[in-house]
Amino acid sequence: MLAVTAFARFLVDYPAYSATRALDELRASEFGRLDAQGQAYLDYTGGGLHADAQVREHAQLLGEHVFGNPHSANPSSTDTTRLIERARAAVLAHFNGADDYTAVFTLNASGALKLVGESYPFAPGGRLLLTVDNHNSVNGIREFARTKGAAVDYAPLTTPDLRIDASAMNALLARADPTRANLLAYPAQSNFSGVKHPLALIDAARDRGWDVLLDAAAFVPTNRLDLRAVTPDFVTISFYKMFGYPTGVGCLLIRNAALGRLRRPWFAGGTVNFATVQARMHVLSPREAGFEDGTLNYLSIPAVEIGLRHLERIGIDTIRQRTHCLTDWLLTGLLALRHGNGRPLVRIYGPATSTQRGATVAMNFYDPQGHLLDYRRIEELAGLERISLRTGCFCNPGAGETAEGLTEDDMRAGLAEGAQITLPRFLQLMQDRGGKSAGALRVSFGLASNFADAERFLRFAGGLRDQATLTIGAASFDIESCRVIRDGS
Ligand SMILES: Cc1ncc(COP(=O)(O)O)c(C=O)c1O
């Protein structure tokens, strides 16, 4: 009898995967560098990968035009403006927001978040409400809120699923005085746990007097965001996470009805219709122009339109379907891994199933006695097998603190070390305080992922079975010890 391969079994268990076969052809034709170099790329939440054709088309565009600084009326300038506006229209169309939203180009999602933070009318009596699993670029908005005297609250997550605690969220939403400026900021999908938070929260919060900032950076690479179906006031995005190229361009989508809420704290070249030195006055440009400081990344922005076309040709639902199948298969496989003594090898942070979760899986590995294996060493081992994954806290301290049960006291113990605190020192501190961890490993799938990538990682993970030498504080790590561990698996 012929042996049934893992892939054949996978296709039987996940029949929907077969409908995404076009992505295998695309991987062969446009992402050949992955297989030519034997790379398993598993950090799409860190950054997407571009198709070769995106770069070719962009290079051709640059080769065929003369693009000048857009702040002018000469032919090279108007050509640039035309393409920037085409890209802006493409962004709005992609998210179905052409009638109701304004698109502001930024450097990245963080730039978009900072625009909201600095321009939102925080004031005493008003509030900022954040979920615990926000990215640091959202957490940073609390500094603007605090400086301006608004109250700052965090809505907790449930454990072990790391979903929003609905009753705590309801109680916190009820604290708002609807006559003041109140901002709720949360990720559509956590870049730590992969949890998809409910988009219904947007209307629920608005009904209680809140404006809503939806950080969609980790959601939109594999999910459809329809701004007719859900209407957050502010949406933040980085395009390299969606389609890999270009880097250095992000976007803030502002609901037109909320545009007037934002007040720029300064002006810059490009954002004013009129400015005088003698009278010390300025008139800010309306709509997006008032938010785009200085000169836009005008050579890269046309590549956003190319990237969106590429994504739409593939179909975001096809990407979602494929990455969903791979995530479910990987979760099942990881949770089944056991040491010889029957104890689990892996702890997943967040939901153990793929329900209402995206293609991001955070985890830690443990030895047969239940001691944490050092994720930094595991990353090095994975690197030797040309597997690219991510380790650390992923700029998402709150999710990690909740997942590992780190307390405020634990964090203060780290802060007490002062400016000398390093990740290794903090890890050691947490080990000493009851064997806790800080940080994790993360793998994530995207549009060029295939079954072989997932299988490689699962096989690699299985190779850590019955290993004890990677625990934190174990003898120093070198390439030879990596080999011993791999050969022994
Ligand atoms: C959920 C989320 N928000 C915001 C950001 C910040 O994106 P950028 O670094 O592109 O500004 C990231 C980046 O990983 C993210 O995952």
The ligand as an SDF file (V2000), in Angstrom:
LIG
                    3D

 16 16  0  0  0  0  0  0  0  0999 V2000
   -1.1280   45.4570   14.9180 C   0  0  0  0  0  0  0  0  0  0  0  0
   -0.0050   46.3640   14.5250 C   0  0  0  0  0  0  0  0  0  0  0  0
   -0.1540   47.6840   14.6530 N   0  0  0  0  0  0  0  0  0  0  0  0
    0.8070   48.5480   14.3110 C   0  0  0  0  0  0  0  0  0  0  0  0
    1.9990   48.1060   13.8290 C   0  0  0  0  0  0  0  0  0  0  0  0
    3.0450   49.1050   13.4620 C   0  0  0  0  0  0  0  0  0  0  0  0
    3.3500   48.9930   12.1190 O   0  0  0  0  0  0  0  0  0  0  0  0
    4.6180   49.7680   11.5300 P   0  0  0  0  0  0  0  0  0  0  0  0
    5.8050   49.2210   12.2490 O   0  0  0  0  0  0  0  0  0  0  0  0
    4.5980   49.4030   10.0840 O   0  0  0  0  0  0  0  0  0  0  0  0
    4.4050   51.2020   11.7730 O   0  0  0  0  0  0  0  0  0  0  0  0
    2.2280   46.7390   13.6860 C   0  0  0  0  0  0  0  0  0  0  0  0
    3.5300   46.2230   13.2340 C   0  0  0  0  0  0  0  0  0  0  0  0
    3.8930   45.0950   13.4460 O   0  0  0  0  0  0  0  0  0  0  0  0
    1.1980   45.8420   14.0360 C   0  0  0  0  0  0  0  0  0  0  0  0
    1.3280   44.5160   13.9040 O   0  0  0  0  0  0  0  0  0  0  0  0
  1  2  1  0
  2  3  1  0
  2 15  2  0
  3  4  2  0
  4  5  1  0
  5  6  1  0
  5 12  2  0
  6  7  1  0
  7  8  1  0
  8  9  2  0
  8 10  1  0
  8 11  1  0
 12 13  1  0
 12 15  1  0
 13 14  2  0
 15 16  1  0
M  END
$$$$
